[in-house]
């Protein structure tokens, strides 16, 4: 099936194989390179799963650990080396909601690397010894991220906001959970979550979609798989309140940092509603907390904010938050700035609102030029059960009136303040 | 696919492949202080406010009115030269309901010629640049590279950090900055790169808008760093890892016949999943998550960096040295060289799908005036032999070490 979006000059083809594997091909005939992304909706949030009537628990970081071990070399074949021999860069990432394996190449003979991708991901080959060996590598990875100030600040903020939701845990888990992970955990996680029916392959390539489909079909027709299971993520109920309204910690840094966050409860099971709600927040926040607002320049001049100031917003099926970050030493002033600005009368911002929609529209169009961005966005849209172009349509549909009450609504949400200081500054 | 016209200082790349039009203007100055800090302050100011749009709000509104135009600036080092780039990115006119590219170019030139320069805007720029430098130094991997280059390259361009120096930034006065800006506009002809869909666009008018009317003079950029002393230092930080950085003189210039062999050597040593460092130190012994080699091509140096437990430092240092010896003695597989060649070529061929990568390639070609013909380069990469790698490996020299000792 072909989906065409004439006004932005884009289209893609969608196929489904007999074993349930979904294939999206975005043909870009004037590109030299191809990218292939094979993803599974199994990420760091999937720590408790319901399979038929059985509940399975996994140690934190299991999806990420599994991603590392998929590159194990069955029969002495070094996966990464094999891709390199074929002029391909291969890699993988684990995020909150998915694990993705991918390669790119400037060559046109892509059947071999495509087979290699499908074969190594569809065949887990590990030993107790190799699992043990990987723990040292993952521990160093966790330590590397832990010493990055911005990442540490975000991690502490999530821990302040959430009591039960796994967003409070690092994607890679903890050193303790990694050390507690055994071969059985990995094999169970793999068996349940890596069935082809659970997987989606997205490629952006100059090659013909039908050719890619034939290659994938040929590969999959040679394999047989156990029946797939219906799997559901199980989450503990999350209280409306935050865990730590105030938290302060030290790092060996020169520049102190701060976050002030609002825990949202207006998210929905309908992902389109979440996308729309997130756009509304984004438009409102950008109008008030960016140079679009004349007050922004005063804040900068009077030192209330610096260049390192901004916000993050997230609304999805399981949680939502609005987070402000900055480099202020005085947390009371930071809170006052945010809260008083949320009361801003929006009347004068109507024209800026229309221009801002134009800016976001341009940014979305731009993302279609980037093969990796395009592939990942399409993959995530599929896992979220929404159409990729819905986001553009939803943005266009938002009216100025839709954002008028956002500031007041936010003021009623529970908040968390997190302060990261240099070593000598913590009293 | 691309229709290219290189008529220096103008580089025109006509293509409807991407949705955006990019205009990039690049000023090169000698890579030394206070030039570098001055350029960084200007970089901030040029993308902040202008005399025509004297408030952040006016700038923001004008960019949104120009179909979500994005204005950005940055500074980079090209060996002995330091480059200030200011660029815009906006939708090609086929995606907008009215022509706007000429207006966008006018806006860009306004930001370059008349940035808002007064005591208040200077103070803001200085404050934010200093904060940004502190953030960079708070990251152990960045700190390691900055410090080892400073230590090894004292009194050479290598020691100059591309993003400026806190003490120099603090000392810059408004009059000095204005004089520097005037000198930049009146004495330096920037390189101008334009990439986009030129259909229906008045190119002559665009060229006339983007003209500076100076004569392009090419400053020296690539040089071979000559080590005068060895440098070794350790500091202690409350970080969760020990970050170990080593610097090497490659004794190979950007325009040297051995340059491509040097690039392949670095790839084989530490840029591939099957590189010697990755295989030996991560895969076989689980001593690290990340270890890599990287080359500073315009300076003739190479760095190796990894994050480890401090107790493993001696072992890691020895293993790095052993991998270098393997390459120098030719104790590596032909397959490793072949893979490095393929991946190097893959990167070059993919460049035409990434607008900025291609613009950078065009810039290097125009600026260095070396013949960077892609086909010839790819052929030359394929011709690099095992003995070429050995020859490079034998002349590479360890010149500096910087260790940030963490809690582990």
Interface residues (C-beta under 8 A of the other chain):
Chain A: X8 X30 X31 X32 X33 X78 X80 X81 X83 X84 X85 X86 X87 X88 X89 X90 X104 X105 X106 X107 X133 X134 X135 X136 X137 X138 X140 X141 X143 X144 X146 X147 X148 X149 X250 X251 X252 X253 X254 X255 X290 X291 X292 X293 X294 X296 X297 X300 X301 X303 X306 X307 X308 X327 X352 X355 X356 X358 X359 X360 X361 X362 X363 X365 X366 X368 X369 X371 X423
Chain B: X1 X17 X18 X19 X20 X55 X56 X57 X59 X60 X61 X63 X64 X65 X67 X68 X69 X89 X90 X91 X95 X120 X124 X127 X128 X131 X132 X134 X135 X137 X138 X139 X140 X237 X238 X239 X240 X241 X272 X273 X274 X282 X286 X287 X288 X289 X290 X307 X308 X309 X335 X338 X339 X342 X343 X345 X346 X349 X350 X352 X353 X355 X406 X408
